[in-house]
Amino acid sequence: MGIIGKTLRFIGGLAIGAAAGTVGAMLLAPQSGARTRGQIKSLVDDAMEAGKQAQRDRERELQHYWEQQVNVQYKDGKK
């Protein structure tokens, strides 16, 4: 695994750890259950939206890479 893969795994682990710590702190916080559930739902919604945005960004990146590869092949006279 290259440096990019290791970095992405580290960042993913860091994000999961931060989310777990946040949820744990909220569950132990002295506030109402309804408020805590609302905060957890908000965190989950934010995480889901961030994941969807990351997916869209990666799809655009891969599409651009694919288009470059196709252009290179046709410029070289390959089909």
N, C-alpha and C positions, 0 to 999 in steps of 0.2 A: 504494500500500500504506500502510495506516495505521500508527500508532505501535505498536499491539498486534502487528501482523504483523511489523514490523521487530524488535520486542523478542523475539518468539518465534523468529524466524530467528537472532538473535544468540545466544540461549540455546541453541538447537539446535547452532549452530556451535561454541559454547563447550564443550558436552558432547561433541561428536564429537572436538574437538581434545584435550580432557582424556583421553578414552578412548584415542585414538591415542598420546598421550604416555605414558600408563600402560603400554600394551601394549609400546611401544618400549623403555621402561625395563626392563620385565620380561624382554624378550628379550635384553637386553644385561647383565642381572644375573648375577653369578657364583653360580649355584645349579643344581641338577639340572634336567634337562628335564622330568621328571615333575612336579616341584613347580611349575615355571613353567607347564606346561600346566594344572595344577589351578587355579592362580591366575587364569589367563586364562579358563578355563571358569567360574570363580566370578564374575568380572567380567561376562562375557557373560550369565550367568544373571541377575545382578542388574539389568543393563541391560534385558534382556527383560522382567523382572517390572515394572520401573519404567515401561516402555513400555505394558505391558498395563494397569497401574493408571491411567496417564494417559488411555488409551483409554476405560476404564470411567468415569473422571471426566468426560471430554468427552461421552460418551453420556448420562450423567445430566444434565449441563448443557443439552444440546440437547433432551432429553426435557422438562425443566422449561420451557424457552423455548417449545417447541411447545405444551405444555399451557396456558401463559399466553396464547398467541396464540389458541388455540381458545376459551378462556374469554372473552376480550375480544370475539371475534366474536359469540358467543352472547349476551353481555350487551347488546351493541349492537343485537341483533335481526337480525343478518346470519346467513346460513347458507352 
